[in-house]
């Protein structure tokens, strides 16, 4: 009896050992299979994933290549710069600007109006717009003052409207001669204004001369906005005054033309202004800072 019990116990123990060994072997087989599969995946990527990544890479590379191929590299950009510059020829300037600068660095241009005695330096005093009302171009005290612009304008003549001021001097100097343009005959003869700068000559065509209210043009009208531009010139054209003269062929176009305005006191009424306005026709010599050079196309 004891023998049978012992024999049964040994059989159960052997069976249990066999089961454990089988389970261990199966677990080992599964583990080895997982390792093999992982290694396979590492060395041989899934075809679909590989294709997608390849496609994405191709698209990304193509986009990048397209973008950068459309942009010049630094070397080609540097080499191309001179080709984009507007060519220009030096021009003889009939003004000794260096001598003027040595006397007064506020000088930046010269104005000449053929058919009048207006032939003067143009100045701008940064931070003191009233200085040249009672100082001559050399900086000496003078009731005649000088021809000047205010610092609301740049000194490049690239603004939509550059305004120059001058007295109607009792000695018939400065801008006294402007009001002679009330005469139809004088207005017909006096057509152009020349602005000389150290490396360029600007030619303007006069399109209007008229008495006007004593308001600060640059502070009341923004010529960069069409509404202001149109309103101002509608006012000018609606003037009922025998002293107003116009030249339609040079009338300015919004956003395209550069205007030069000359302003002085009206001889018979110091509370009003006499205004002469002109439009830029050509630039000889070095281009303006915005690239303008040559004859301005006004056929548009």
Secondary structure, DSSP 8 states (H G I E B T S, - for coil): -HHHHHHHHHHHHHHHHHHHHHHHHHHHHHHHHHHHHHHHHHHS--HHHHHHHHHHHHHHHHHHHHHHHTS--HHHHHHHHHHHS--------SS-HHHHHHH-TTEEEEEE-TTSS-EEEEE--TT-TTGGGSB-TTS-B-TT--EE--TTS-SSS-SSEEEEE--B-TTS-BTGGGGGGGSHHHHHH--EEEEEETTEEEEEEEEEEEEEES--HHHH--TTSHHHHHHHHHHHHT---TT-EE-GGG---TTT--EEEEEEEETTEEEEEEEEEEEEEEEEES--TT---EE-----
